[in-house]
Amino acid sequence: MTLRRFSLIALLPLALTLGGCNFVVLGPTGDIAAQQRDLLLVSTLLMLLIILPVMGLTIYFAWKYRASNTAATYTPDWSHSTQMELIIWSAPLLIIICLGALTWMGTHLLDPYRPLDRLSAEEPVPAGVTPLDVEVVALDWKWLFIYPEQGIATVNDLAAPVGRPIRFRITASSVMNAFYVPTLAGMIYAMPSMRTELHAVANAPVDSRGFSSNYSGAGFSQMFFRFRALPDADFQSWVSEAKAADAPLTRATYLDLEQPSQNVPVRRFSSIDGTLFDAILNLCVEPGKMCMSDMMAIDAKGGLGMDSVSNVLPLTYDKHARRGTVFGGAASYVVGICTPEELSTALTLSAAAPAARSPDPVHGAGLAFPALTPPFAASPLAPISLPSSEALAGPRRPSNS
């Protein structure tokens, strides 16, 4: 039994090795991802400077001062050592200072909104090179990539030329997602009615996978897309292939694409609506919806007052379905806290012209006497006779005198 347990323990390192066959985060092809990898490795090594000695000394002390070792020095009255205090406090303090400096520099140098100033550690960005703009929309449960410069769009298929900076503008259609291509750059969130940015570059050809790293509903586990870094000639061929699809991306097409779906195959659109991404960002793709930018402009000027009551439905941005949850059901609008009949009557009365008011004063006529039922029935104007106090008291008991 002991030999069998020893064999199982010996196989554990092999199982751990097989479980990490693809260290994609530690082997990126993009300069931003490589810098993030270096920051991760250096931070880990700095922390191991404390962890490894502590673990080693724990084993050493347990062995040296075991009960059977009578040669170990026994000093039960020892309580303080200045040298030990200096080592205990100075080493972690220096490591924390180094980690803080690295984190501060990495936070600023690797800011996803910061345009790139280098393609690699040895090559700065050449003068006159403009980044490739890619507009990213996280849908349910797929990714839409819009290329304004090339005039094309794709679903679940992202490509970029090697050695050219890429500028992603990212948003979402409904709930928060996270755009992540491990071989290219770090994770950045995608949120509805908000725009985030990410600057990156691919330094070598690669065919990898990107995905959403933030749970977003029923189809989250299939929300993958293909990422390829291609030589310039191959990238132009990829663009020509998309233009040959003869399928324009209009607002009506987008509204169909926006509906929740899973395991969506790659799609390509030969042309795009140039205003689509801004409409998605401002939640006004649907006809009749007011854009968020227009709403904020109205609010900045003080609002519309009572006139804004008629804009309740155009300002409602609920989706048509409840994201594939088990409850399902279509979205609805609250138009009144009352019954439909009461609401219809109220709208009719509010729309009708007010009746002319008579100049004569109003005189109170009083209320009619309530009708009575037997045994106290009486005419409306007849007084009501009540029993006397003697009758209510009942017969008297005879006295003892």
Secondary structure, DSSP 8 states (H G I E B T S, - for coil): -HHHHHHHHHHHHHHHHHHTS--TTTS-SBHHHHHHHHHHHHHHHHHHHHHHHHHHHHHHHHHHT-TT-TTS---TT----HHHHHHHHHHHHHHHHHHHHHHHHHHHHT-TTS--SBSSSS-B--TT---EEEEEEEETTEEEEEETTTTEEEESEEEEETTS-EEEEEEESSS-EEEE-TTT---EEE-BT--EEEEE-B-S-EEEEEEE-S--STTGGG-EEEEEEE-HHHHHHHHHHHHTT--EE-HHHHHHHHS--SS---EEESEE-TTHHHHHHTT--STT---HHHHHHHHHTT--GGGGGGGTTTT----SB-TT-SS--B------SS-HHHHHHHHHHHHS------SS-------------TTS---TTS------HHHHH--------
